[in-house]
Amino acid sequence: MVEENLPEGLAVLAFPEAHRKRLRTSDACENVNGQTKKRTRVVGLFPSETSLLRLVTGVLIEIS
């Protein structure tokens, strides 16, 4: 089983070293999730799904 999946597991080595470091860590994902949670906790209860999506979209645009 491991031998069958070895090429997929080593595919990350084809990327440049700077990209490999970003793929290896989950810091970027944790940062996005933390910022989103921080903003949504302030509001608490959203009146509709649309308002939640509007806030999260704004947070994601600000981060990028």
N, C-alpha and C positions, 0 to 999 in steps of 0.2 A: 504494500500500500504506500509506504513512504517513497519507495523507488518510483512509483508511478507519478507522484505529485512533486518530485524533486525539481523538475524544470520550472513549474509554476512558483515554487518557493524561492528559487534563485533568480527569478525574473527581475527582482528589484535591483540586482547588481548591474543591470544594463543601463541604469540611470546614472547621471553624474553624481558625484559624492555629495554635493550640497542638497540635491533632491532626496538622496537616500536618508539623510539625517532627518529631514522633515517627514518622510514616510515612516521612519522608525519611531518617532515620538508622537504623542497625542496631545501635545501642548496647545496646538491651534484649535483643535476641537473642544478641549476643555475650556479655553478662553471664550469661545463663542457661546458655549452652553452657560458659562458663568455669567456673562454679560446679559444673556437673555433672561436667565432666572432672576438676576438682580432687578431688572426693569419690570418683569411681570409680577414680582412679589410686592412691589410698591402699589400696584393697582389692586391686586388681590382678586377681585371678582370682575370678570368682563361681561358687559351687557349682551354681547353677541360674539360669534366666531369671527365676524368681519373686523371688529375692533381689535381682537387679539392678533389677527393676521396683520393688520395695519401697524400695530406696535412692533411686532417681531420683525416685519419687513424693514421698518425704520431703523431698528437696532442693527440688523444685518447690513444695511446700506452704510450706516455710520462706521461699522467695523471695517468694511472693505474700503 
